[in-house]
Amino acid sequence: MKRKNNLWSMLIIALSMLVLAACASEPDESEGNTSGDGGEQSGGDLVIATVSDAVSLDPAGANDVPSFDVQYNIFEKLVKYDQEMNLQPSLATEWDTVDDTTWEFKLQEGVTFHDGEPFNAEAVKANLERSLDPEVGAPASYLIEMIEEIEPVDDYTVQIKTEYPILGLPAHLAHSIGAMISPKQIEEDYAAMEDGESPGSVINANPIGTGYFKFDEWQTGQYIRIIKNEDYWDGEAKLDSVTFKVVPEDLTRIAELHAGESHISNPLSSSDIDQIEQEENLEVYQQSSVSLDFLGFNMNKEPFSDKRVRQAISMAVDKGQIIDGVANGYAQEAAGPLAPDVVGSAEGLTGLEYDVDAAKELLEESGYPDGFSTTLWTNETRERTDIATNIQAQLKEIGIEVSIEMFEWGSYQEKINNGEHEMFLMGWSTGTGDADAGLRPLFHSDNHGSAGNRFFIENEELDELLVAGLQELDEEERFNIYEEAQELLVEEAPMLYIMHKDYLMAVNNSVKNLEMLPTKYLLLKDVYIEQ
């Protein structure tokens, strides 16, 4: 579906002074109940039954997909991805390098935020400075930490100066950390911070962006509703509203689909595919991904501080059992942390092979000949629970007794960010499609906790490789650096790399034009419900 070098080739073109430009289409003033191109209908409320509530609707306050799913429709960035993970214009019409450490972005004119505030170069400056502010503490600020200065040239031109040359800056700005919030609301949020409120309290309560949907209501733990922005600068959305309804139980989401109480179940467990395919009015949506499902180790806690223990567990688990028995084949076995379609993924990487006898030998060498007892944490989803019980059974074969504990999503994130866990199950989506975003947040020692490094790995050689890969401008050398980093990560085994899973949803066939990016974000602007 995607060629591995798509994103890299695009970035090389950008560095070579080729300007990418696009003209925004004007809103269709005649748009009504039908569009005139085959009778597409508009209006209605799309209900998406989702497994977890958002953690935060402030782009600087979250680093999780349930939050990004909602934010994606409210906020826009300077650039965005298409389904092939190629960068496209969004709030910026074009971008180019001025010199080795300066990027220049030309901005869309006539765009306003949902509160009527103008989008311009000063708005870009206010947003990026906020995302970089240590007092705000954005968990994904590592993606733009090389920015030293944001300089408006005129109302619709902004220059971004960086500490060192970085080819991938536009890709980093396509991440949610680059989302544009109303400058007026940023001021109000800072005022609230001065009064003792937490960063993002104002934004999280009523997020204001430029997107094709506007925030309407959030009943925590129940649903978030967004409504159509009728003044959207690039043609309004077809739907009147979208409701993200929190339904943690897989079977309940399926039951609600059958009852017509929702239109989409996101995600769909692969074990429920046969049931969905037998229903005339339901269908399975499948999207290949740039994701990784893994079992992580807290390297600050014994015995996981010992590399041999981590390797032993990695070698004692037959990942094929999980892929066939839990994912029902809708996944690829992972050798390392990067999915094959991520730019910089090492081709032919050899992971730790399944070998129970070798695993027992490593445990004996590390001082645990009879194994040990530990806990495995997961959030409350059937698939993750099934993976946990499978791993529990397999590790028992080498003497490791595993107790499984399950948590609600928000509580789960908080606990593992604080390092309270021993082992945990989680996934990671490489949101920029590039190796830097799939490696540095997870494994660099600067990113312990909410930024992504919940393994608390500290490895000087690895840190140096990840920084070198970020700053390298030569394509071949950059790939070599990331290949070396991935080989080191296989050896260090901070996690058991399980699988690169396809994203699955169950969808009522009245839902038309639905698309999902390989990063898992839903594209909802052109979706409509056929009556």
C-alpha positions, -999 to +999 in steps of 0.1 A: +000+000+000+027+024+009+063+026-002+088+029+026+106+058+010+075+080+003+080+103+033+117+104+029+116+113-007+091+141+000+114+155+026+144+154+003+124+173-023+115+199+003+151+204+013+160+208-023+139+239-025+109+225-043+079+243-030+048+223-024+017+245-029-020+240-030-050+261-035-077+257-009-111+251-024-138+276-015-168+264+005-197+252-017-225+276-011-250+253-027-242+224-004-274+212+012-291+178+018-275+164-014-242+172-031-253+168-067-226+141-074-245+109-070-269+120-043-245+121-014-265+131+017-254+153+045-266+159+081-271+136+110-251+125+140-224+099+135-219+078+166-186+061+171-184+036+200-148+038+212-130+017+238-115+046+258-123+081+267-099+109+258-073+118+284-072+155+273-085+176+245-055+200+248-030+190+222-002+198+246-018+177+273-021+142+258+000+116+241-026+089+234-047+079+204-082+083+220-074+119+227-058+125+193-089+109+176-111+138+188-085+165+186-078+157+149-112+170+140-111+202+161-076+214+155-055+217+123-017+217+119+004+235+093+008+203+074-010+170+074-007+134+061-026+117+034-034+079+034+000+071+019+017+090+047+029+118+024+028+153+037+002+177+023-006+214+028-031+223+056-029+256+074+004+262+055+001+264+017+038+258+011+071+254+029+108+256+021+143+260+036+158+294+038+192+281+050+204+250+069+186+259+101+156+280+089+123+268+075+098+292+060+060+285+059+035+304+038+001+304+055-035+301+044-052+335+044-087+342+057-088+313+082-104+320+116-106+300+148-139+288+161-141+319+184-135+343+154-098+350+162-077+352+130-052+325+121-019+341+112+019+340+118+014+354+153-009+325+161+017+300+149+043+317+171+020+316+202+012+279+197+047+267+191+061+287+220+034+273+243+041+237+231+078+243+240+071+259+274+084+237+302+057+251+324+031+236+301+049+203+300+037+189+267+046+152+266+053+153+229+075+185+230+105+163+222+093+165+185+099+202+183+125+208+210+151+218+184+132+249+176+150+280+189+129+309+174+096+314+157+097+347+137+066+361+119+079+377+086+044+392+078+008+382+086+010+350+065+047+341+065+065+326+094+101+314+098+112+287+122+148+286+132+163+254+147+193+246+168+206+223+141+196+213+105+166+190+106+151+175+075+120+162+092+107+194+108+075+195+086+068+159+095+071+167+132+047+196+128+021+172+113+019+156+148-007+168+173+020+188+190+018+212+160-020+217+164-031+253+163-052+266+192-069+301+194-043+326+207-070+342+228-076+309+245-039+304+250-038+337+269-068+327+290-051+294+298-020+311+310-041+334+331-057+304+347-022+289+354-013+321+372-044+316+394-032+281+403-050+260+376-032+232+358-018+238+323-045+232+297-075+236+321-092+262+299-084+245+266-094+211+278-128+224+289-136+240+256-110+234+229-110+260+201-092+253+168-098+260+131-110+225+122-141+214+103-157+203+136-162+224+168-163+211+203-198+208+218-199+187+250-178+162+270-194+140+296-163+124+311-164+086+308-195+087+286-191+107+254-176+136+236-196+154+209-183+177+182-205+197+158-200+210+123-181+242+118-203+260+093-177+286+087-149+262+079-124+278+054-122+247+031-158+236+027-179+224+056-182+188+067-212+167+056-222+155+091-240+177+116-221+161+145-200+132+157-203+116+190-174+096+204-192+073+228-171+054+254-180+017+254-151-003+269-166-038+264-161-053+229-194-073+230-213-042+241-200-022+212-211-050+189-245-052+205-250-014+201-241-017+164-268-044+160-293-022+178-285+008+157-273+028+187-239+035+170-226+034+135-189+024+142-172+001+167-136+013+171-118-010+175-132-043+164-117-074+180-105-098+153-124-126+171-157-108+162-150-105+124-170-136+115-200-123+133-198-089+116-193-104+082-225-124+085-246-093+090-260-077+059-259-041+072-224-043+088-189-045+073-153-048+085-130-019+079-093-029+077-063-006+076-026-015+077-007+004+103+025+019+115+018+006+150+035-018+174+019-039+202+044-047+229+050-061+264+071-035+282+095-040+312+102-014+339+140-015+339+141+004+372+126-026+390+143-060+396+146-084+380+139-064+349+170-043+354+189-075+342+191-077+304+192-115+306+158-116+323+143-094+296+158-115+269+146-147+285+110-135+286+113-123+250+126-157+239+100-177+260+069-162+242+058-176+209+045-145+192+029-167+165+004-180+192-007-144+199-009-134+162-029-166+153-049-171+185-057-135+195-052-113+164-065-141+141-038-134+116-045-097+112-009-087+121+027-092+113+052-106+138+075-078+150+113-083+151+119-048+165+101-016+173+094-002+138+066-014+114+078-022+079+062+009+064+079+033+088+107+053+071+140+040+086+127+005+095+156-019+092+149-045+065+159-080+075+162-072+112+165-104+132+148-104+165+153-127+195+141-161+184+115-182+202+137-207+222+124-219+256+155-238+265+177-208+259+153-187+279+156-211+309+194-209+306+193-171+307+171-172+338+196-195+355+225-173+346+207-143+360+201-160+393+165-171+388+168-209+380+133-215+394+117-183+379+100-156+400+066-140+405+056-107+389+026-086+378+015-077+342-007-046+338-031-039+310-060-017+303-095-031+301-099-045+266-107-080+256-078-083+231-052-070+256-066-093+283-063-122+259-027-113+251-020-110+288-034-145+296-015-160+267+017-145+279+009-156+314+005-192+303+037-192+282+059-177+309+047-203+334+066-228+313+099-212+324+088-208+360+076-172+359+043-168+378+024-138+364-005-120+380-026-099+357-041-065+368-064-044+347-071-007+348-093+020+333-074+038+305-067+072+322-056+056+355-035+031+335-016+058+317-010+077+349+004+047+368+027+036+341+039+072+334+048+072+371+067+040+368+046+020+392+044-011+370+066-041+365+054-054+331+027-037+310+010-042+276+006-012+253+007-001+217+026+027+200+017+044+167+045+061+149+026+093+143+049+109+118+056+078+098+094+083+104+118+063+126+125+093+149+089+093+162+090+055+166+123+054+185+133+086+203+101+091+225+102+054+235+138+049+242+158+081+247+166+088+284+152+123+282+117+110+276+110+089+307+073+087+316+045+104+297+067+113+266+069+075+259+098+059+277+079+039+303+106+013+303+130+039+319+158+027+297+190+047+299+216+038+274+242+064+264+251+046+231+214+044+221+209+081+230+237+091+208+224+071+179+189+085+182+202+121+183+225+114+153+196+099+133+174+130+141+201+154+128+215+134+099+208+148+064+223+121+043+196+095+035+218+064+034+238+073+066+205+081+084+192+046+076+225+031+088+222+049+121+186+037+127+195+002+117+223+002+143+198+016+169+173-011+161+199-039+164+209-025+198+173-024+209+168-061+200+199-068+222+188-046+251+152-059+250+134-031+269+102-046+255+090-078+239+082-067+204+050-086+197+033-075+164+024-048+139-014-051+140-039-041+113-065-016+126-100-031+125-134-015+128-170-026+125-190-002+104-227+001+095-228+001+057-248+033+057-216+051+066-199+064+034-165+079+026-149+067+059-111+066+059-085+059+085-048+069+084-021+043+091-017+062+124-052+052+134-068+087+131-102+088+114-108+112+085-144+124+091-148+156+070-163+139+040-182+111+058-219+110+054-247+087+065-268+073+036-305+074+044 
